[in-house]
Amino acid sequence: MGRSFESVRQGVNGIADRWARSGRALKREDQEYAKVIVELAKKHSCEAFVGCNDPLEAAVFSVLVELLKRQDVAESARRSDVDP
């Protein structure tokens, strides 16, 4: 028999699909940001299964991890441009 409930990964993908539909309703200049958020939400959906039982929590956790990583890269690049 099959599963009677969806996995966290399936739940994250469902949330990301809803976010993608919502993103298409945004202004054109904001749609690209919505696409990035959808990609970031899906990025760690498999790993988030270990620590998160809630798909929304897993999606938000994934987005936050990726945003912090991008922030670190940007700050490192800025520092290397400033340091002689």
HTML snippet that shows the backbone in 3Dmol.js (N, CA, C, O; Angstrom):
<script src="https://3Dmol.org/build/3Dmol-min.js"></script>
<div id="view" style="width:600px;height:400px;position:relative"></div>
<script>
const pdb = `
ATOM      1  N   MET A   1       0.831  -1.184   0.000  1.00  0.00           N
ATOM      2  CA  MET A   1       0.000   0.000   0.000  1.00  0.00           C
ATOM      3  C   MET A   1       0.875   1.247   0.000  1.00  0.00           C
ATOM      4  O   MET A   1       2.026   1.223   0.437  1.00  0.00           O
ATOM      5  N   GLY A   2       0.304   2.327  -0.498  1.00  0.00           N
ATOM      6  CA  GLY A   2       1.034   3.580  -0.575  1.00  0.00           C
ATOM      7  C   GLY A   2       0.967   4.366   0.714  1.00  0.00           C
ATOM      8  O   GLY A   2       0.330   3.961   1.686  1.00  0.00           O
ATOM      9  N   ARG A   3       1.636   5.491   0.695  1.00  0.00           N
ATOM     10  CA  ARG A   3       1.636   6.373   1.864  1.00  0.00           C
ATOM     11  C   ARG A   3       0.262   7.003   2.051  1.00  0.00           C
ATOM     12  O   ARG A   3      -0.447   7.282   1.084  1.00  0.00           O
ATOM     13  N   SER A   4      -0.093   7.216   3.285  1.00  0.00           N
ATOM     14  CA  SER A   4      -1.345   7.909   3.565  1.00  0.00           C
ATOM     15  C   SER A   4      -1.091   9.371   3.950  1.00  0.00           C
ATOM     16  O   SER A   4      -2.026  10.122   4.228  1.00  0.00           O
ATOM     17  N   PHE A   5       0.173   9.755   3.962  1.00  0.00           N
ATOM     18  CA  PHE A   5       0.534  11.137   4.263  1.00  0.00           C
ATOM     19  C   PHE A   5       1.716  11.512   3.382  1.00  0.00           C
ATOM     20  O   PHE A   5       2.468  10.651   2.927  1.00  0.00           O
ATOM     21  N   GLU A   6       1.866  12.816   3.149  1.00  0.00           N
ATOM     22  CA  GLU A   6       2.973  13.253   2.302  1.00  0.00           C
ATOM     23  C   GLU A   6       4.230  13.472   3.136  1.00  0.00           C
ATOM     24  O   GLU A   6       4.164  13.823   4.314  1.00  0.00           O
ATOM     25  N   SER A   7       5.368  13.258   2.497  1.00  0.00           N
ATOM     26  CA  SER A   7       6.643  13.492   3.179  1.00  0.00           C
ATOM     27  C   SER A   7       6.890  14.996   3.276  1.00  0.00           C
ATOM     28  O   SER A   7       6.217  15.795   2.625  1.00  0.00           O
ATOM     29  N   VAL A   8       7.862  15.360   4.096  1.00  0.00           N
ATOM     30  CA  VAL A   8       8.220  16.773   4.215  1.00  0.00           C
ATOM     31  C   VAL A   8       8.677  17.299   2.856  1.00  0.00           C
ATOM     32  O   VAL A   8       8.329  18.416   2.472  1.00  0.00           O
ATOM     33  N   ARG A   9       9.456  16.496   2.127  1.00  0.00           N
ATOM     34  CA  ARG A   9       9.933  16.927   0.812  1.00  0.00           C
ATOM     35  C   ARG A   9       8.763  17.190  -0.133  1.00  0.00           C
ATOM     36  O   ARG A   9       8.759  18.190  -0.851  1.00  0.00           O
ATOM     37  N   GLN A  10       7.785  16.309  -0.135  1.00  0.00           N
ATOM     38  CA  GLN A  10       6.599  16.518  -0.966  1.00  0.00           C
ATOM     39  C   GLN A  10       5.852  17.768  -0.523  1.00  0.00           C
ATOM     40  O   GLN A  10       5.360  18.534  -1.351  1.00  0.00           O
ATOM     41  N   GLY A  11       5.770  17.967   0.781  1.00  0.00           N
ATOM     42  CA  GLY A  11       5.108  19.154   1.311  1.00  0.00           C
ATOM     43  C   GLY A  11       5.818  20.430   0.923  1.00  0.00           C
ATOM     44  O   GLY A  11       5.177  21.421   0.573  1.00  0.00           O
ATOM     45  N   VAL A  12       7.153  20.412   0.982  1.00  0.00           N
ATOM     46  CA  VAL A  12       7.935  21.587   0.582  1.00  0.00           C
ATOM     47  C   VAL A  12       7.705  21.878  -0.891  1.00  0.00           C
ATOM     48  O   VAL A  12       7.532  23.033  -1.280  1.00  0.00           O
ATOM     49  N   ASN A  13       7.703  20.840  -1.706  1.00  0.00           N
ATOM     50  CA  ASN A  13       7.464  21.043  -3.138  1.00  0.00           C
ATOM     51  C   ASN A  13       6.075  21.621  -3.391  1.00  0.00           C
ATOM     52  O   ASN A  13       5.901  22.464  -4.271  1.00  0.00           O
ATOM     53  N   GLY A  14       5.091  21.169  -2.623  1.00  0.00           N
ATOM     54  CA  GLY A  14       3.747  21.730  -2.746  1.00  0.00           C
ATOM     55  C   GLY A  14       3.697  23.193  -2.351  1.00  0.00           C
ATOM     56  O   GLY A  14       3.058  24.005  -3.020  1.00  0.00           O
ATOM     57  N   ILE A  15       4.373  23.524  -1.264  1.00  0.00           N
ATOM     58  CA  ILE A  15       4.445  24.921  -0.822  1.00  0.00           C
ATOM     59  C   ILE A  15       5.153  25.760  -1.872  1.00  0.00           C
ATOM     60  O   ILE A  15       4.693  26.848  -2.218  1.00  0.00           O
ATOM     61  N   ALA A  16       6.272  25.257  -2.378  1.00  0.00           N
ATOM     62  CA  ALA A  16       7.026  25.992  -3.396  1.00  0.00           C
ATOM     63  C   ALA A  16       6.183  26.202  -4.655  1.00  0.00           C
ATOM     64  O   ALA A  16       6.261  27.258  -5.282  1.00  0.00           O
ATOM     65  N   ASP A  17       5.388  25.216  -5.023  1.00  0.00           N
ATOM     66  CA  ASP A  17       4.506  25.370  -6.188  1.00  0.00           C
ATOM     67  C   ASP A  17       3.459  26.461  -5.944  1.00  0.00           C
ATOM     68  O   ASP A  17       3.155  27.244  -6.843  1.00  0.00           O
ATOM     69  N   ARG A  18       2.913  26.510  -4.733  1.00  0.00           N
ATOM     70  CA  ARG A  18       1.951  27.571  -4.399  1.00  0.00           C
ATOM     71  C   ARG A  18       2.637  28.934  -4.398  1.00  0.00           C
ATOM     72  O   ARG A  18       2.069  29.918  -4.870  1.00  0.00           O
ATOM     73  N   TRP A  19       3.865  28.992  -3.866  1.00  0.00           N
ATOM     74  CA  TRP A  19       4.614  30.246  -3.877  1.00  0.00           C
ATOM     75  C   TRP A  19       4.903  30.688  -5.312  1.00  0.00           C
ATOM     76  O   TRP A  19       4.865  31.882  -5.610  1.00  0.00           O
ATOM     77  N   ALA A  20       5.189  29.741  -6.196  1.00  0.00           N
ATOM     78  CA  ALA A  20       5.455  30.066  -7.602  1.00  0.00           C
ATOM     79  C   ALA A  20       4.197  30.671  -8.246  1.00  0.00           C
ATOM     80  O   ALA A  20       4.287  31.655  -8.979  1.00  0.00           O
ATOM     81  N   ARG A  21       3.037  30.083  -7.973  1.00  0.00           N
ATOM     82  CA  ARG A  21       1.783  30.635  -8.503  1.00  0.00           C
ATOM     83  C   ARG A  21       1.541  32.036  -7.943  1.00  0.00           C
ATOM     84  O   ARG A  21       1.118  32.934  -8.670  1.00  0.00           O
ATOM     85  N   SER A  22       1.805  32.217  -6.670  1.00  0.00           N
ATOM     86  CA  SER A  22       1.636  33.540  -6.053  1.00  0.00           C
ATOM     87  C   SER A  22       2.603  34.538  -6.660  1.00  0.00           C
ATOM     88  O   SER A  22       2.255  35.700  -6.867  1.00  0.00           O
ATOM     89  N   GLY A  23       3.810  34.090  -6.943  1.00  0.00           N
ATOM     90  CA  GLY A  23       4.819  34.972  -7.524  1.00  0.00           C
ATOM     91  C   GLY A  23       4.414  35.505  -8.881  1.00  0.00           C
ATOM     92  O   GLY A  23       4.755  36.632  -9.239  1.00  0.00           O
ATOM     93  N   ARG A  24       3.687  34.696  -9.638  1.00  0.00           N
ATOM     94  CA  ARG A  24       3.241  35.152 -10.963  1.00  0.00           C
ATOM     95  C   ARG A  24       2.218  36.280 -10.862  1.00  0.00           C
ATOM     96  O   ARG A  24       2.001  37.003 -11.835  1.00  0.00           O
ATOM     97  N   ALA A  25       1.589  36.440  -9.703  1.00  0.00           N
ATOM     98  CA  ALA A  25       0.619  37.512  -9.504  1.00  0.00           C
ATOM     99  C   ALA A  25       1.285  38.825  -9.097  1.00  0.00           C
ATOM    100  O   ALA A  25       0.637  39.871  -9.065  1.00  0.00           O
ATOM    101  N   LEU A  26       2.585  38.766  -8.786  1.00  0.00           N
ATOM    102  CA  LEU A  26       3.310  39.972  -8.373  1.00  0.00           C
ATOM    103  C   LEU A  26       3.611  40.866  -9.573  1.00  0.00           C
ATOM    104  O   LEU A  26       3.456  40.462 -10.726  1.00  0.00           O
ATOM    105  N   LYS A  27       4.042  42.082  -9.276  1.00  0.00           N
ATOM    106  CA  LYS A  27       4.496  42.981 -10.338  1.00  0.00           C
ATOM    107  C   LYS A  27       5.668  42.322 -11.059  1.00  0.00           C
ATOM    108  O   LYS A  27       6.406  41.527 -10.477  1.00  0.00           O
ATOM    109  N   ARG A  28       5.820  42.659 -12.304  1.00  0.00           N
ATOM    110  CA  ARG A  28       6.840  42.039 -13.142  1.00  0.00           C
ATOM    111  C   ARG A  28       8.234  42.115 -12.509  1.00  0.00           C
ATOM    112  O   ARG A  28       8.982  41.139 -12.552  1.00  0.00           O
ATOM    113  N   GLU A  29       8.590  43.262 -11.923  1.00  0.00           N
ATOM    114  CA  GLU A  29       9.932  43.411 -11.349  1.00  0.00           C
ATOM    115  C   GLU A  29      10.123  42.561 -10.096  1.00  0.00           C
ATOM    116  O   GLU A  29      11.258  42.272  -9.719  1.00  0.00           O
ATOM    117  N   ASP A  30       9.038  42.158  -9.449  1.00  0.00           N
ATOM    118  CA  ASP A  30       9.129  41.318  -8.253  1.00  0.00           C
ATOM    119  C   ASP A  30       9.049  39.826  -8.558  1.00  0.00           C
ATOM    120  O   ASP A  30       9.380  39.004  -7.703  1.00  0.00           O
ATOM    121  N   GLN A  31       8.620  39.472  -9.749  1.00  0.00           N
ATOM    122  CA  GLN A  31       8.466  38.065 -10.111  1.00  0.00           C
ATOM    123  C   GLN A  31       9.793  37.305 -10.080  1.00  0.00           C
ATOM    124  O   GLN A  31       9.824  36.136  -9.696  1.00  0.00           O
ATOM    125  N   GLU A  32      10.873  37.946 -10.473  1.00  0.00           N
ATOM    126  CA  GLU A  32      12.186  37.284 -10.446  1.00  0.00           C
ATOM    127  C   GLU A  32      12.599  36.925  -9.023  1.00  0.00           C
ATOM    128  O   GLU A  32      13.187  35.868  -8.792  1.00  0.00           O
ATOM    129  N   TYR A  33      12.293  37.799  -8.072  1.00  0.00           N
ATOM    130  CA  TYR A  33      12.604  37.515  -6.671  1.00  0.00           C
ATOM    131  C   TYR A  33      11.788  36.334  -6.166  1.00  0.00           C
ATOM    132  O   TYR A  33      12.290  35.495  -5.417  1.00  0.00           O
ATOM    133  N   ALA A  34      10.536  36.276  -6.579  1.00  0.00           N
ATOM    134  CA  ALA A  34       9.685  35.150  -6.178  1.00  0.00           C
ATOM    135  C   ALA A  34      10.249  33.838  -6.730  1.00  0.00           C
ATOM    136  O   ALA A  34      10.239  32.822  -6.034  1.00  0.00           O
ATOM    137  N   LYS A  35      10.733  33.851  -7.954  1.00  0.00           N
ATOM    138  CA  LYS A  35      11.316  32.641  -8.549  1.00  0.00           C
ATOM    139  C   LYS A  35      12.529  32.177  -7.749  1.00  0.00           C
ATOM    140  O   LYS A  35      12.722  30.980  -7.538  1.00  0.00           O
ATOM    141  N   VAL A  36      13.338  33.125  -7.310  1.00  0.00           N
ATOM    142  CA  VAL A  36      14.519  32.777  -6.517  1.00  0.00           C
ATOM    143  C   VAL A  36      14.096  32.164  -5.187  1.00  0.00           C
ATOM    144  O   VAL A  36      14.678  31.172  -4.749  1.00  0.00           O
ATOM    145  N   ILE A  37      13.097  32.740  -4.548  1.00  0.00           N
ATOM    146  CA  ILE A  37      12.623  32.207  -3.266  1.00  0.00           C
ATOM    147  C   ILE A  37      12.123  30.774  -3.435  1.00  0.00           C
ATOM    148  O   ILE A  37      12.381  29.921  -2.586  1.00  0.00           O
ATOM    149  N   VAL A  38      11.409  30.509  -4.526  1.00  0.00           N
ATOM    150  CA  VAL A  38      10.911  29.160  -4.793  1.00  0.00           C
ATOM    151  C   VAL A  38      12.085  28.190  -4.948  1.00  0.00           C
ATOM    152  O   VAL A  38      12.063  27.092  -4.392  1.00  0.00           O
ATOM    153  N   GLU A  39      13.104  28.596  -5.700  1.00  0.00           N
ATOM    154  CA  GLU A  39      14.288  27.745  -5.873  1.00  0.00           C
ATOM    155  C   GLU A  39      14.982  27.485  -4.544  1.00  0.00           C
ATOM    156  O   GLU A  39      15.389  26.359  -4.258  1.00  0.00           O
ATOM    157  N   LEU A  40      15.116  28.527  -3.738  1.00  0.00           N
ATOM    158  CA  LEU A  40      15.787  28.388  -2.449  1.00  0.00           C
ATOM    159  C   LEU A  40      14.998  27.485  -1.503  1.00  0.00           C
ATOM    160  O   LEU A  40      15.584  26.732  -0.726  1.00  0.00           O
ATOM    161  N   ALA A  41      13.685  27.562  -1.567  1.00  0.00           N
ATOM    162  CA  ALA A  41      12.847  26.728  -0.696  1.00  0.00           C
ATOM    163  C   ALA A  41      13.057  25.253  -0.997  1.00  0.00           C
ATOM    164  O   ALA A  41      13.055  24.426  -0.085  1.00  0.00           O
ATOM    165  N   LYS A  42      13.237  24.917  -2.268  1.00  0.00           N
ATOM    166  CA  LYS A  42      13.399  23.519  -2.672  1.00  0.00           C
ATOM    167  C   LYS A  42      14.821  23.003  -2.463  1.00  0.00           C
ATOM    168  O   LYS A  42      15.048  21.793  -2.453  1.00  0.00           O
ATOM    169  N   LYS A  43      15.758  23.895  -2.299  1.00  0.00           N
ATOM    170  CA  LYS A  43      17.176  23.519  -2.290  1.00  0.00           C
ATOM    171  C   LYS A  43      17.536  22.504  -1.210  1.00  0.00           C
ATOM    172  O   LYS A  43      18.314  21.588  -1.478  1.00  0.00           O
ATOM    173  N   HIS A  44      17.002  22.635  -0.008  1.00  0.00           N
ATOM    174  CA  HIS A  44      17.361  21.754   1.106  1.00  0.00           C
ATOM    175  C   HIS A  44      16.184  20.915   1.593  1.00  0.00           C
ATOM    176  O   HIS A  44      16.167  20.485   2.746  1.00  0.00           O
ATOM    177  N   SER A  45      15.211  20.682   0.736  1.00  0.00           N
ATOM    178  CA  SER A  45      14.008  19.981   1.189  1.00  0.00           C
ATOM    179  C   SER A  45      14.317  18.574   1.680  1.00  0.00           C
ATOM    180  O   SER A  45      13.675  18.105   2.620  1.00  0.00           O
ATOM    181  N   CYS A  46      15.267  17.896   1.082  1.00  0.00           N
ATOM    182  CA  CYS A  46      15.610  16.539   1.531  1.00  0.00           C
ATOM    183  C   CYS A  46      16.319  16.569   2.884  1.00  0.00           C
ATOM    184  O   CYS A  46      16.016  15.763   3.764  1.00  0.00           O
ATOM    185  N   GLU A  47      17.260  17.498   3.050  1.00  0.00           N
ATOM    186  CA  GLU A  47      18.004  17.587   4.302  1.00  0.00           C
ATOM    187  C   GLU A  47      17.118  18.068   5.443  1.00  0.00           C
ATOM    188  O   GLU A  47      17.286  17.638   6.584  1.00  0.00           O
ATOM    189  N   ALA A  48      16.182  18.950   5.142  1.00  0.00           N
ATOM    190  CA  ALA A  48      15.314  19.504   6.177  1.00  0.00           C
ATOM    191  C   ALA A  48      14.397  18.438   6.755  1.00  0.00           C
ATOM    192  O   ALA A  48      13.867  18.608   7.853  1.00  0.00           O
ATOM    193  N   PHE A  49      14.204  17.345   6.032  1.00  0.00           N
ATOM    194  CA  PHE A  49      13.360  16.253   6.510  1.00  0.00           C
ATOM    195  C   PHE A  49      13.859  15.723   7.845  1.00  0.00           C
ATOM    196  O   PHE A  49      13.059  15.293   8.677  1.00  0.00           O
ATOM    197  N   VAL A  50      15.172  15.746   8.063  1.00  0.00           N
ATOM    198  CA  VAL A  50      15.754  15.199   9.286  1.00  0.00           C
ATOM    199  C   VAL A  50      15.307  15.984  10.518  1.00  0.00           C
ATOM    200  O   VAL A  50      14.996  15.391  11.550  1.00  0.00           O
ATOM    201  N   GLY A  51      15.274  17.303  10.417  1.00  0.00           N
ATOM    202  CA  GLY A  51      15.005  18.110  11.599  1.00  0.00           C
ATOM    203  C   GLY A  51      13.649  18.772  11.653  1.00  0.00           C
ATOM    204  O   GLY A  51      13.274  19.324  12.687  1.00  0.00           O
ATOM    205  N   CYS A  52      12.907  18.731  10.566  1.00  0.00           N
ATOM    206  CA  CYS A  52      11.633  19.443  10.515  1.00  0.00           C
ATOM    207  C   CYS A  52      10.504  18.479  10.175  1.00  0.00           C
ATOM    208  O   CYS A  52      10.596  17.705   9.222  1.00  0.00           O
ATOM    209  N   ASN A  53       9.457  18.536  10.953  1.00  0.00           N
ATOM    210  CA  ASN A  53       8.278  17.730  10.656  1.00  0.00           C
ATOM    211  C   ASN A  53       7.253  18.501   9.839  1.00  0.00           C
ATOM    212  O   ASN A  53       6.352  17.917   9.239  1.00  0.00           O
ATOM    213  N   ASP A  54       7.402  19.814   9.823  1.00  0.00           N
ATOM    214  CA  ASP A  54       6.456  20.690   9.149  1.00  0.00           C
ATOM    215  C   ASP A  54       7.051  21.165   7.819  1.00  0.00           C
ATOM    216  O   ASP A  54       8.136  21.747   7.822  1.00  0.00           O
ATOM    217  N   PRO A  55       6.384  20.937   6.688  1.00  0.00           N
ATOM    218  CA  PRO A  55       6.920  21.360   5.395  1.00  0.00           C
ATOM    219  C   PRO A  55       7.165  22.864   5.299  1.00  0.00           C
ATOM    220  O   PRO A  55       8.143  23.291   4.685  1.00  0.00           O
ATOM    221  N   LEU A  56       6.291  23.669   5.896  1.00  0.00           N
ATOM    222  CA  LEU A  56       6.497  25.122   5.847  1.00  0.00           C
ATOM    223  C   LEU A  56       7.766  25.500   6.600  1.00  0.00           C
ATOM    224  O   LEU A  56       8.544  26.335   6.138  1.00  0.00           O
ATOM    225  N   GLU A  57       7.971  24.887   7.756  1.00  0.00           N
ATOM    226  CA  GLU A  57       9.192  25.135   8.525  1.00  0.00           C
ATOM    227  C   GLU A  57      10.418  24.745   7.704  1.00  0.00           C
ATOM    228  O   GLU A  57      11.409  25.476   7.689  1.00  0.00           O
ATOM    229  N   ALA A  58      10.362  23.615   7.027  1.00  0.00           N
ATOM    230  CA  ALA A  58      11.489  23.162   6.202  1.00  0.00           C
ATOM    231  C   ALA A  58      11.752  24.126   5.049  1.00  0.00           C
ATOM    232  O   ALA A  58      12.907  24.415   4.738  1.00  0.00           O
ATOM    233  N   ALA A  59      10.693  24.626   4.412  1.00  0.00           N
ATOM    234  CA  ALA A  59      10.851  25.561   3.295  1.00  0.00           C
ATOM    235  C   ALA A  59      11.476  26.869   3.765  1.00  0.00           C
ATOM    236  O   ALA A  59      12.405  27.380   3.139  1.00  0.00           O
ATOM    237  N   VAL A  60      10.967  27.406   4.859  1.00  0.00           N
ATOM    238  CA  VAL A  60      11.490  28.671   5.388  1.00  0.00           C
ATOM    239  C   VAL A  60      12.933  28.487   5.865  1.00  0.00           C
ATOM    240  O   VAL A  60      13.773  29.358   5.636  1.00  0.00           O
ATOM    241  N   PHE A  61      13.227  27.374   6.519  1.00  0.00           N
ATOM    242  CA  PHE A  61      14.588  27.086   6.970  1.00  0.00           C
ATOM    243  C   PHE A  61      15.540  27.063   5.774  1.00  0.00           C
ATOM    244  O   PHE A  61      16.623  27.645   5.825  1.00  0.00           O
ATOM    245  N   SER A  62      15.136  26.395   4.710  1.00  0.00           N
ATOM    246  CA  SER A  62      15.967  26.316   3.513  1.00  0.00           C
ATOM    247  C   SER A  62      16.239  27.694   2.926  1.00  0.00           C
ATOM    248  O   SER A  62      17.378  28.011   2.583  1.00  0.00           O
ATOM    249  N   VAL A  63      15.203  28.510   2.811  1.00  0.00           N
ATOM    250  CA  VAL A  63      15.368  29.868   2.273  1.00  0.00           C
ATOM    251  C   VAL A  63      16.316  30.670   3.151  1.00  0.00           C
ATOM    252  O   VAL A  63      17.198  31.358   2.636  1.00  0.00           O
ATOM    253  N   LEU A  64      16.153  30.595   4.461  1.00  0.00           N
ATOM    254  CA  LEU A  64      17.010  31.369   5.362  1.00  0.00           C
ATOM    255  C   LEU A  64      18.470  30.934   5.283  1.00  0.00           C
ATOM    256  O   LEU A  64      19.366  31.778   5.291  1.00  0.00           O
ATOM    257  N   VAL A  65      18.721  29.630   5.206  1.00  0.00           N
ATOM    258  CA  VAL A  65      20.097  29.132   5.077  1.00  0.00           C
ATOM    259  C   VAL A  65      20.734  29.697   3.808  1.00  0.00           C
ATOM    260  O   VAL A  65      21.862  30.190   3.841  1.00  0.00           O
ATOM    261  N   GLU A  66      20.015  29.625   2.700  1.00  0.00           N
ATOM    262  CA  GLU A  66      20.575  30.106   1.439  1.00  0.00           C
ATOM    263  C   GLU A  66      20.767  31.623   1.437  1.00  0.00           C
ATOM    264  O   GLU A  66      21.743  32.117   0.874  1.00  0.00           O
ATOM    265  N   LEU A  67      19.858  32.360   2.053  1.00  0.00           N
ATOM    266  CA  LEU A  67      20.026  33.809   2.133  1.00  0.00           C
ATOM    267  C   LEU A  67      21.255  34.179   2.957  1.00  0.00           C
ATOM    268  O   LEU A  67      22.001  35.086   2.589  1.00  0.00           O
ATOM    269  N   LEU A  68      21.463  33.483   4.061  1.00  0.00           N
ATOM    270  CA  LEU A  68      22.652  33.753   4.882  1.00  0.00           C
ATOM    271  C   LEU A  68      23.933  33.410   4.131  1.00  0.00           C
ATOM    272  O   LEU A  68      24.926  34.130   4.231  1.00  0.00           O
ATOM    273  N   LYS A  69      23.912  32.318   3.385  1.00  0.00           N
ATOM    274  CA  LYS A  69      25.085  31.962   2.584  1.00  0.00           C
ATOM    275  C   LYS A  69      25.395  33.057   1.564  1.00  0.00           C
ATOM    276  O   LYS A  69      26.552  33.439   1.386  1.00  0.00           O
ATOM    277  N   ARG A  70      24.360  33.556   0.900  1.00  0.00           N
ATOM    278  CA  ARG A  70      24.558  34.627  -0.088  1.00  0.00           C
ATOM    279  C   ARG A  70      25.047  35.906   0.573  1.00  0.00           C
ATOM    280  O   ARG A  70      25.864  36.629   0.002  1.00  0.00           O
ATOM    281  N   GLN A  71      24.552  36.189   1.769  1.00  0.00           N
ATOM    282  CA  GLN A  71      25.001  37.365   2.503  1.00  0.00           C
ATOM    283  C   GLN A  71      26.485  37.240   2.840  1.00  0.00           C
ATOM    284  O   GLN A  71      27.237  38.202   2.687  1.00  0.00           O
ATOM    285  N   ASP A  72      26.908  36.071   3.294  1.00  0.00           N
ATOM    286  CA  ASP A  72      28.322  35.852   3.611  1.00  0.00           C
ATOM    287  C   ASP A  72      29.206  36.041   2.377  1.00  0.00           C
ATOM    288  O   ASP A  72      30.269  36.655   2.462  1.00  0.00           O
ATOM    289  N   VAL A  73      28.776  35.523   1.253  1.00  0.00           N
ATOM    290  CA  VAL A  73      29.543  35.667   0.013  1.00  0.00           C
ATOM    291  C   VAL A  73      29.657  37.143  -0.362  1.00  0.00           C
ATOM    292  O   VAL A  73      30.734  37.611  -0.730  1.00  0.00           O
ATOM    293  N   ALA A  74      28.552  37.869  -0.268  1.00  0.00           N
ATOM    294  CA  ALA A  74      28.558  39.287  -0.610  1.00  0.00           C
ATOM    295  C   ALA A  74      29.454  40.081   0.343  1.00  0.00           C
ATOM    296  O   ALA A  74      30.187  40.968  -0.095  1.00  0.00           O
ATOM    297  N   GLU A  75      29.403  39.772   1.637  1.00  0.00           N
ATOM    298  CA  GLU A  75      30.244  40.478   2.602  1.00  0.00           C
ATOM    299  C   GLU A  75      31.711  40.151   2.387  1.00  0.00           C
ATOM    300  O   GLU A  75      32.558  41.036   2.511  1.00  0.00           O
ATOM    301  N   SER A  76      32.032  38.915   2.071  1.00  0.00           N
ATOM    302  CA  SER A  76      33.415  38.536   1.799  1.00  0.00           C
ATOM    303  C   SER A  76      33.935  39.260   0.568  1.00  0.00           C
ATOM    304  O   SER A  76      35.074  39.729   0.557  1.00  0.00           O
ATOM    305  N   ALA A  77      33.118  39.354  -0.458  1.00  0.00           N
ATOM    306  CA  ALA A  77      33.523  40.059  -1.673  1.00  0.00           C
ATOM    307  C   ALA A  77      33.732  41.538  -1.389  1.00  0.00           C
ATOM    308  O   ALA A  77      34.672  42.149  -1.897  1.00  0.00           O
ATOM    309  N   ARG A  78      32.850  42.109  -0.573  1.00  0.00           N
ATOM    310  CA  ARG A  78      32.982  43.531  -0.226  1.00  0.00           C
ATOM    311  C   ARG A  78      34.255  43.775   0.569  1.00  0.00           C
ATOM    312  O   ARG A  78      34.965  44.753   0.338  1.00  0.00           O
ATOM    313  N   ARG A  79      34.542  42.859   1.526  1.00  0.00           N
ATOM    314  CA  ARG A  79      35.756  42.996   2.334  1.00  0.00           C
ATOM    315  C   ARG A  79      37.012  42.875   1.480  1.00  0.00           C
ATOM    316  O   ARG A  79      37.978  43.607   1.693  1.00  0.00           O
ATOM    317  N   SER A  80      37.007  41.969   0.526  1.00  0.00           N
ATOM    318  CA  SER A  80      38.191  41.773  -0.309  1.00  0.00           C
ATOM    319  C   SER A  80      38.406  42.957  -1.241  1.00  0.00           C
ATOM    320  O   SER A  80      39.533  43.236  -1.649  1.00  0.00           O
ATOM    321  N   ASP A  81      37.310  43.659  -1.580  1.00  0.00           N
ATOM    322  CA  ASP A  81      37.444  44.871  -2.403  1.00  0.00           C
ATOM    323  C   ASP A  81      37.995  46.033  -1.597  1.00  0.00           C
ATOM    324  O   ASP A  81      38.662  46.908  -2.150  1.00  0.00           O
ATOM    325  N   VAL A  82      37.725  46.057  -0.290  1.00  0.00           N
ATOM    326  CA  VAL A  82      38.146  47.147   0.586  1.00  0.00           C
ATOM    327  C   VAL A  82      39.568  46.909   1.107  1.00  0.00           C
ATOM    328  O   VAL A  82      40.355  47.852   1.189  1.00  0.00           O
ATOM    329  N   ASP A  83      39.908  45.663   1.459  1.00  0.00           N
ATOM    330  CA  ASP A  83      41.232  45.358   2.009  1.00  0.00           C
ATOM    331  C   ASP A  83      42.309  45.482   0.933  1.00  0.00           C
ATOM    332  O   ASP A  83      42.143  44.991  -0.184  1.00  0.00           O
ATOM    333  N   PRO A  84      43.426  46.151   1.286  1.00  0.00           N
ATOM    334  CA  PRO A  84      44.514  46.293   0.323  1.00  0.00           C
ATOM    335  C   PRO A  84      45.294  45.024   0.129  1.00  0.00           C
ATOM    336  O   PRO A  84      46.242  44.996  -0.655  1.00  0.00           O
TER     337      PRO A  84
END
`;
const viewer = $3Dmol.createViewer("view");
viewer.addModel(pdb, "pdb");
viewer.setStyle({}, {cartoon: {color: "spectrum"}});
viewer.zoomTo();
viewer.render();
</script>
